[in-house]
């Protein structure tokens, strides 16, 4: 990845654009031809835009637009276009640089959002959970009962709890897969609020269904878990809780389920157990280091 080259290394306005009051285009062209890579490194984004349409030469390394005529601007455009045609790797590098900058911006926004929404993630009393009652480390888990990938990742989460008894997993249920998902979330969240000791059995049975859930499947789970009274009898508090979970996903920029958050890392999608374990171990190590230094 090329580092950004300071403007003064590309275009020296006083010397290149004016010499005794006269524009020295030949000298500018020479610099451009011999420093194509340097020009491109000034800004991948600006250069790509510059090639497509050069509205004014001021976009080129902050040069004075009045110093070049339209014909001279056209000549500069031709030089840069020629550089890209003869070395298309330049454009590839610009795209990579753009993607890198965008990712850095997204990562920074994510970290800010994690800090801002810390309480909503970890301290919502109405959230169901499993694992350690007095945890040393906590994971947040967004899930949907009708999400096939959520069903597949459940064994890995259970394995984490077995291997790391200090772990607590906060479960944030979201109905993203249609009306049946909503029925399942309403039912499970209602059970948690009213008979929390039955929740995990309800959740596990709903998740273990190999097919998409429907009202009949949910009613069967309710019967097997002796929670029939809550099937179709949603606690009035649930609607706001579900809305809060969805809003939190949006705030964090999370687009689907399953999604896990460990410390300051968001892990989206179905990932192997080893990935979850590695992230958890890294978070525990960082937490221990912070505690020892404080």
N, C-alpha and C positions, 0 to 999 in steps of 0.2 A: 504494500500500500504506500503510495507516495505521500509525503508530508506536504502540507500547504506551503507554497513558496511565496514569500512576501512580494507585494506588488512592485516594489522598487527594483527587484531583480528581473522583472519582465518588461515593464515599460517605464522608462525614465522620462517623464512628461517634458521637462524643460529641455532635455537634450534631444529627444526623439521627435517630438511633435513640433517644436519650434527651433529653428536655427537661423539667427539673424532675422526673425520675423517671418520666415518662410517654412512651410511644412516640409519636412524631410521624409517623404513616403518611402523612398528607396531604402533609407536606413531602417525605418520601421519594419519594412518587408524582410529585410535581411535578418533582423532580430527575430521576427516571427518564424522565419523558415528554419533558423538554427536553434530555436528554443521551443519547438512545438510541445515537447513533453513538459517543459516548465510552464508554458501557457496553460496547458490543460490541467496541470496540478493546482493552479490557482483556485479553481472551484469546479468540481465535476458537474454540479447542477448548473451553475452559471454558464459554463462552456457549452453544455448540451443545448440550453436555451439560446445561447448566442449563435450557434450554428444554424438553428432553424430560422430564427428571425433576429436580425440585428437592428432593433428599433433606434438605437443611438450608440455611438461609439463610447459613450460614457459607461456603458455596462461592461466594457472591456478594460479591466484593470484600472478603473477610475480615470481614464484618459479624458481630456477636455473634448467634448463633442464638437466644438467649433473649430478644432484644430484639423479635422479631416473633412474632405468633401464627400459627397455621396459616392462618387466614383472610387475614392480612396477607401471608404467603408466597404464598398463592394469587393475591392481587392483583398482587404483583410479577411472578409468572409470566405472568399475563394481559397485563400491560403489555408485557413483553418479547415475548410471542407476537404481540401486536398490531403491535409494531414490525417484526417479521419479515414478517408478512403484508402490511403496507402498504409495506414496502421490502425485498423479497426479495434485493436486491443485498447486504444486510448478510450474509446467509448465504453468498452467493457469495464475498464478500470473506473471510469466515471460513475457507471451504474452501481458498481460495488461500493464506491465511496458514498454514493447517495443512500444506498440501503444501510450502510454502516451508520451513517449519521441519523437516519430515521430510527434505526433500532436503538441507538443510544438515547434518542429523545423519548422513545416509548418506554425504555427501561427506567429512565429517570422519572417519567410520569407515573409508572407503576410503583416505584419505591415511595414516592410522595403519597400516592393513594393508599398504600399499605399502612403508612404511618397515620394518615388522616382517619382511616376506617378501622383502626386497631380495636377500639371498643366494640364496634358492631361485629367484628369477626370473632373476638374471644370472650366477650363479656355479656352476651345476650342470654339472659337467664332461661328463656323459653326454648333454647336450642337443645335437642336431644344429643346425647354423646355416648361413647363407649370407651372402655379402657380404664386408666387410672383416675380414681376419684380426686386424689391430690397429686396432680401431675407435675413432673419436672419439665416437660416439654409438651406442646399441644399442636395438633394439626387441625386445619379447617378443611372440610370435605363437602363439596357441592355435588349433589347427586339427584337422579331422577329414576323412579322405580321402573320406568319403561325404557330406559336407556340401556341398550345391550352391552355397551362398554362398561357401564357402571356394574352390571351383573358380573362381568368378567374380572373386574378389579377387586371385588369384595374379598376373595380369598387372600389376596396380597395384603390388604388392610388388616385382616384378622391375623395374618402371620406376623405383621409388624407389632401388633399388640402383644402377641405371645412372646416375641423376641425382645421387645422393649416394654417391660411392665410399667415404666415411668411415663409412658405415652398416653395421652388422651386425644381422642378424635372427636371433634365437634362436627355434627352432621347437619348440614343445611340443605333441606329438601326443596327442590324446585320442579314444578310441573311444566317441562318444556316439550313434552311429547304428546300433547293433545289432552282431550277431556278425560281419558282413562288415567292419565298421569295425575291430573288434578284430583280425581276421586281418591287415588291411592295416597297422595300427599295429605289431603284433607283428613282421611281416615287415620293415617299413621301419626300425624301431628296431634290429632285429637286424643288418640290413645296416650301419647306421651304426656300431654297436659293433664290427663285425668287418671290414668293408670300406668305411670311410667315404668313400673316393674314388668309390664307386659310388652313394652315397646320393642325391645331388641328381638324378641321372638316374632312379633308382627313384621318387623322390618326384614328379618332374615327370610321369612316365608314369602313375602312379597318379592324380594330380590331373587329368590331361588326359582321362581316361575320361569320355565324355559321360553315361554311365549309372552307376547305383549299382554299386559293385564287388561281386564275389562270388569264391569260391575259384578259379574258372576264369580270371577276369580277372587275379587276382593271380598265378596260375601263368604266365600269358602274359607279364606284365611281368617276372617272374623270369627267364624264358627269354630274353627280348630283352635283358636287362641282365646276363646271365650270373651270376645270383645264385640259381640254382635250389636250391642247397644250403641256403639259408635259408628257403625257402618251407615252412611247416609244421614248421620246426626252430627254434623260438623260443629265443633266448638266455635262460637262466634269470634274468638280471638285469632283463629287460624288465618283468616284472609289477610289481615295486616302483617302477620308473621311471614307469610309466603311473599307478599309484596316487598317486604323489607329484604328478604333473601335475593329476590330478583334484582332489586335496586342496587344491592351490594355487589352483585355480579357485574352489573353495568358500570358501577363506580370503579371497580377493579379492572375493567376491560376484559373480563372473562366471558368467552362466547359460548361455552357449552359444558357438558358434563361427560365424564367425571373431571373435576378439577380439584387439585389439592394445593394447600398453602402450608409450607413448612418454613417457619421463621420469615425471612424476607424473600422467599423463592416461591413462585407460582409454578405448579407442575400440571399442565393441561393434558387431558386425554388419557387413553389407556397406555400405561407404561409398565415395563417389567418390575417385578418385586425388587430386583437389584438396584434399580434407579431410585425407588422410594427409600430403600435402606441407605443408600449412599448419601442422599440428601438429608435424611434424618441424622445420620452419624455426623455429617458436617455441621449441622445445626447444633447438635449436642456439644461437639468440640468447641464451636465458637462461643456457645453459652458458657461452658466451663472456663474458657480463657478469659471471658469478660468478668466472670465472678471472681476469679483468682486475682485479676489486676485491680479490682475495685476494693 
